[in-house]
Amino acid sequence: MSWWSKARKALLMLGGTIALVCVVLILLRLFGPRLTNSACTLADCFGNGIHVNIIGGSILEEYSVEVEFPDGKRLVECNASSSQRFTNMDGCEDDSVFFKQPASESPLDSLPEEITIIVITDGKRISKTFDPDYRVMYPNGENCAPKCYFVSIDFDLSQ
């Protein structure tokens, strides 16, 4: 038997093996068990709360934003030269303020259906009431806790 006959036979066997493996993989993909990532991570509700964007006017160097929650009022004082970056607590950055709400089993209990926001700037108090439309977020996937709620509200100073 010549070397070419041996090589040809080996190539045919190798090709047949590769074809068989491909057929098995295709059949497993079509009819095999569905593998899903069912492990939950431990990500928290980083953006759980109320984000207030101040628009329609120029904010002076210092301003405050007050929000009335079911458990009382919360106030964030902002200074243009020392913005607090949004962290895991209330804070301000440029012309926006974030009020963090803790994650819970039913966070809607702690988020108000109606929000009264007061912006205090240049000695003036401007008050408006909003009906927020909360967005739901699942940082660890829909089948994993926590369930987070977020709303972004534009507070227009010009109206």
C-alpha positions in Angstrom: 0.0 0.0 0.0 1.5 3.3 -1.1 1.8 6.4 1.2 -0.9 8.1 -0.8 -3.4 5.4 -0.2 -2.6 5.5 3.5 -2.9 9.3 3.7 -6.2 9.2 1.7 -7.6 6.6 4.0 -6.6 8.7 7.1 -8.1 11.9 5.6 -11.4 10.1 4.9 -11.5 8.8 8.4 -10.7 12.3 9.8 -13.3 13.9 7.6 -15.9 11.3 8.6 -15.1 11.9 12.3 -15.4 15.7 11.9 -18.7 15.3 10.0 -20.1 13.0 12.8 -19.1 15.5 15.5 -20.8 18.3 13.6 -24.0 16.3 13.2 -24.0 15.4 17.0 -23.4 19.1 17.9 -26.3 20.2 15.7 -28.6 17.6 17.1 -27.7 18.6 20.7 -28.3 22.2 19.9 -31.7 21.5 18.4 -33.0 18.8 20.8 -30.7 18.9 23.8 -31.3 20.4 27.2 -31.5 24.2 27.4 -28.7 25.6 29.5 -29.4 28.9 31.2 -27.5 31.1 33.5 -29.6 30.7 36.7 -27.1 32.0 39.1 -28.0 35.4 40.6 -25.4 38.0 41.3 -25.4 40.4 44.2 -25.8 43.7 42.4 -27.7 46.3 44.3 -30.2 48.9 43.2 -27.7 51.6 42.4 -30.2 53.8 40.7 -33.2 53.1 42.9 -34.9 56.4 43.6 -35.8 59.8 42.1 -33.6 61.8 39.7 -34.6 65.5 39.4 -33.3 67.4 36.3 -33.4 71.2 36.7 -34.1 72.7 33.3 -35.5 76.0 31.8 -33.3 78.4 33.7 -29.8 79.0 34.9 -29.0 77.7 38.3 -26.9 80.0 40.4 -23.9 78.9 42.4 -26.0 77.4 45.2 -29.4 75.7 45.2 -31.3 73.2 47.2 -33.9 70.6 46.2 -36.4 69.3 48.7 -38.7 66.2 48.1 -41.5 65.1 50.3 -41.5 61.4 50.9 -43.9 59.3 52.9 -41.4 59.1 55.7 -40.7 62.9 55.7 -38.9 65.6 53.7 -35.4 65.2 52.4 -33.2 68.1 51.3 -30.1 68.1 49.2 -28.0 71.3 49.1 -25.9 71.8 46.0 -22.9 74.0 45.3 -21.7 74.3 41.8 -18.1 74.3 42.9 -18.3 71.1 45.0 -20.7 68.7 43.2 -21.3 65.4 45.0 -21.2 62.6 42.4 -24.1 60.2 42.6 -23.1 57.5 44.9 -25.2 55.1 47.0 -26.8 58.1 48.7 -28.5 61.4 47.9 -26.4 63.8 45.9 -26.2 66.4 43.2 -24.2 67.0 40.0 -24.5 70.0 37.8 -28.2 70.7 37.4 -29.6 67.5 38.7 -30.2 65.9 42.0 -30.7 62.2 43.0 -32.7 61.0 46.0 -31.7 57.3 46.8 -34.4 55.0 48.0 -33.4 51.7 49.7 -34.1 48.4 48.0 -36.8 46.3 49.7 -39.1 43.5 49.0 -41.8 46.0 47.9 -40.0 49.3 47.2 -43.1 50.9 45.8 -44.3 51.2 49.4 -41.5 53.6 50.0 -41.8 55.5 46.7 -44.6 58.1 46.6 -47.4 58.1 44.1 -47.3 61.9 44.0 -44.1 63.9 44.5 -43.8 67.5 45.6 -40.5 69.0 44.7 -39.3 72.4 45.9 -36.3 74.0 44.3 -34.7 76.8 46.3 -32.4 79.2 44.4 -31.5 82.8 44.7 -33.9 83.2 47.7 -36.9 81.9 45.8 -38.9 78.7 46.5 -40.5 77.1 43.4 -42.8 74.2 44.2 -44.3 71.7 41.8 -46.2 68.4 42.2 -45.6 65.4 39.9 -47.2 62.0 39.3 -44.1 59.9 38.6 -44.0 57.0 36.2 -41.5 54.6 37.8 -39.4 52.3 35.6 -38.6 48.9 36.8 -35.0 47.5 36.7 -33.6 44.1 37.5 -29.8 44.5 38.0 -29.4 40.7 38.4 -32.0 39.6 35.8 -35.8 39.3 36.1 -35.7 36.1 38.1 -33.3 37.5 40.7 -33.7 40.0 43.5 -33.7 43.0 43.9 -36.4 44.7 41.9 -35.5 48.4 41.5 -37.6 51.4 40.8 -36.4 54.6 39.1 -38.0 57.8 37.9 -36.5 60.8 36.2 -38.4 64.1 36.6 -37.7 67.3 34.6 -38.3 70.4 36.9 -38.7 73.4 34.5 -37.8 76.6 36.2 -39.3 78.7 33.4 -42.9 77.6 34.0 
